[in-house]
Amino acid sequence: MEISLKHLPAIAKADQQTKMSPQDKEDLRKACNDFEALLTHQMLSAMREASLETEGIFEKSHAEKLFQSMADQEIAEKMATGGGIGFGKMLFEQLTKNA
């Protein structure tokens, strides 16, 4: 999971407080949502590691751990694009407040 480099010009314009085009705003919104997805994935991963789930008699295989990580990533992306926890929206509003 990463923030695409194509969003860098929009982020730079927001940082410099210059006039942003509608495309720049859309790119910035996408970058903010990607950042929220990244943070949400980290949160889900930390919650999974801290859970009191018992291992049972068999240790989790590498494949199962990989699948759980991929599932967490997909959940995080869906949460961010579907409204999420609101961090991406707040970040976008803060960055565009003076633009």
BELHU-V854357 format. One record per pair of residues at least 12 apart in sequence whose ideal C-beta (glycine too) atoms are under 10 Angstrom apart, sorted by the first residue. I is the first residue (numbers start at 1). GAP is how many residues later the second one is. D is the distance in Angstrom with one decimal. If there is no record, write none. Layout:
i gap d
I GAP D
I GAP D
This chain:
i gap d
1 33 7.7
1 36 6.3
1 37 5.5
1 39 9.6
1 40 5.7
1 41 9.3
1 71 9.8
1 72 5.5
1 73 9.8
1 75 7.3
1 76 7.3
1 79 10.0
2 32 7.5
2 35 9.9
2 36 7.6
3 27 8.8
3 28 5.5
3 29 9.2
3 30 9.5
3 31 4.5
3 32 5.9
3 34 9.1
3 35 7.0
4 23 8.7
4 26 7.5
4 27 7.4
4 30 6.9
5 26 9.9
6 21 6.9
6 24 8.9
6 25 9.0
7 17 9.3
7 19 9.6
7 20 4.8
7 21 6.8
7 22 9.3
7 23 6.0
7 24 3.7
7 25 9.0
7 27 7.5
7 28 9.6
8 19 8.8
8 23 8.2
9 14 9.6
9 15 7.0
9 18 7.3
9 19 9.4
10 13 7.9
10 14 4.3
10 15 7.3
10 16 8.0
10 17 3.7
10 18 4.1
10 19 8.6
10 20 8.3
10 21 6.6
10 22 9.8
10 85 9.1
10 86 9.9
10 89 9.9
11 13 9.2
11 16 8.1
11 17 6.3
11 20 5.8
11 21 9.1
11 24 9.8
11 84 7.7
12 12 9.5
12 16 9.9
13 12 9.3
13 14 9.2
13 15 7.9
13 82 9.4
13 83 9.7
13 86 7.0
14 13 9.7
14 14 5.5
14 17 9.1
14 18 9.5
14 77 9.9
14 78 8.7
14 80 9.2
14 81 4.1
14 82 6.1
14 83 9.4
14 84 8.7
14 85 5.5
15 80 7.5
15 84 9.3
16 83 8.7
17 78 9.4
17 79 9.6
17 80 9.2
17 81 4.8
17 82 5.7
18 80 10.0
18 81 7.0
19 80 7.1
20 75 9.4
20 76 6.9
20 79 4.9
24 72 9.5
24 75 8.6
25 67 8.3
25 70 9.7
25 71 6.6
25 74 8.2
28 63 9.1
28 64 6.2
28 67 6.2
28 68 6.9
28 71 8.7
29 59 7.7
29 60 8.6
29 62 9.5
29 63 5.3
29 66 9.6
29 67 8.8
30 51 9.4
30 58 9.3
30 62 9.6
31 57 8.8
31 60 8.9
31 61 8.6
31 64 9.1
32 48 8.9
32 52 10.0
32 55 8.2
32 56 4.2
32 57 7.4
32 58 8.6
32 59 4.5
32 60 4.3
32 61 9.0
32 62 9.3
32 63 7.3
32 64 9.5
33 44 8.7
33 46 9.9
33 47 4.8
33 48 6.1
33 49 9.9
33 50 10.0
33 51 7.4
33 54 9.4
33 55 4.5
33 56 8.6
33 58 9.1
33 59 8.2
34 43 8.5
34 46 7.3
34 47 9.5
34 54 8.0
35 45 8.4
35 52 7.8
35 53 6.5
35 56 6.6
35 57 9.7
36 40 8.3
36 41 9.6
36 43 8.0
36 44 4.4
36 45 9.2
36 48 5.2
36 49 7.1
36 50 8.3
36 51 4.6
36 52 3.4
36 53 8.2
36 54 9.2
36 55 7.3
36 56 9.5
37 36 8.1
37 37 9.8
37 38 9.5
37 39 4.8
37 40 4.8
37 41 8.6
37 42 7.2
37 43 3.7
37 44 7.7
37 47 7.6
37 50 9.8
37 51 7.9
38 35 9.4
38 38 7.6
38 39 9.4
38 42 8.5
39 37 8.2
39 41 8.8
39 45 9.4
39 46 8.6
39 48 6.4
39 49 8.9
39 52 9.9
40 32 8.7
40 33 9.4
40 35 7.9
40 36 3.9
40 37 8.3
40 38 9.6
40 39 5.4
40 40 6.1
40 44 6.6
40 45 6.7
40 47 8.0
40 48 9.3
41 28 8.6
41 31 5.8
41 32 5.3
41 33 9.3
41 34 8.1
41 35 3.8
41 36 7.9
41 38 9.3
41 39 9.1
42 30 9.3
42 34 8.4
43 29 9.2
43 33 8.0
43 36 9.9
43 42 8.7
44 24 9.5
44 25 9.3
44 27 9.0
44 28 4.3
44 29 8.4
44 31 6.4
44 32 5.9
44 35 8.9
45 23 8.9
45 24 6.9
45 27 5.7
45 28 8.9
45 31 9.0
47 25 8.9
48 17 9.5
48 20 6.5
48 21 8.5
48 23 9.7
48 24 6.7
